[in-house]
Amino acid sequence: MFFLLVGHAAMALHFAFLSFVVFGGFLAWRWPRTWWVHLGVAAYALGIVIVDWPCVLTEVENWSRARTGRAVMEAGFLDHYLTGTLYPREHVLTSRVVIGVVVGLSWVGALWRSRRRGRGPSRRRSAPEGRAPLV
């Protein structure tokens, strides 16, 4: 039972990780410091896809699967759970491009909001009476 729970927890963390990779940049619109966390997570995910780095969660889930007598994932989490279900197999590259565009747009929006926030009225200093505010 323990090994099964570990495997299910790894699967749930995989989905959370993937959700954060795709949509985590939008959190930086509200909390700008999360951008640095998202940058690290997105870089690691890119390394998994391009450089074929091992994914710790895949290793944990496969370890759990082997202990419970289930088939080990041969191709990894994305191919096992999402490819062919969420998008057709022939559109793997398209899905990666769409994810990259979503991440890029979230970063552009976070940059725009952070620069806009820096120019807001809260940054103005008050001027002596009768003069324009100092910017």
NUFI-402686 format. One record per residue (C-alpha): residue in one letter; x, y, z. Coordinates in steps of 0.1 Angstrom, whole numbers, plus 5000, padded with zeros to 4 digits. Layout:
<pts>
AXYZ...
</pts>
This chain:
<pts>
M500050005000F502950245008F504550204974L501150264957L500750584976V504250704967G503450634931H500250824932A501851114950A504651124924M501951134896A500051414913L503351614918H504051554881F500851714871A501452004896F504952044882L503752054846S500952304855F503552524871V505852504841V503052614818F501152864840G503652954867G504853264849F501353414854L501853394891A504653654887W502053904875R500753904911W503853804930P506953914910R509453714931T507953384919W509353464885W512853334896V511353014908H509452974876L512653044856G514452754874V511552514870A511152604833A514852564827Y514752224843A511752114822L513452244791G516452034800I514351724805V512751774770I515851884750V518851744768D517051434781W517951504817P516451244841C513251354859V513251274896L509551224897T509550984868E512250784887V510150774919E507050674900N508850394881W510350274914S506850264928R505450084898A508149824899R507449754936T503649724931G503949494900R502649754875A504349824842V507150074843M506750384821E509050334792A508950684776G508250914806F505451094822L504351304792D504251024768H502550784792Y499751014805L499351304781T500451214745G497551054727T495151174754L495551554757Y496951594722P497551344693R500951184690E501651364657H501351704674V504051664701L506151944685T503052164682S502152114719R505752204729V505652524708V502352624723I503752564758G506752774749V504553054736V502353054767V505453064790G506953344769L503753544770S503553504807W507053634811V506453934788G503354014808A505253984841L507954214829W505354464816R503454464849S506654494870R507754794850R504354954851R504154894889G507555074893R506055394876G502855404897P501755694918S503055534950R506655604938R506155984937R507556204963S505656504975A506756854965P506557164985E503257344983G502557514950R504957304930A504556994908P505356664924L508956534920V509256224899
</pts>
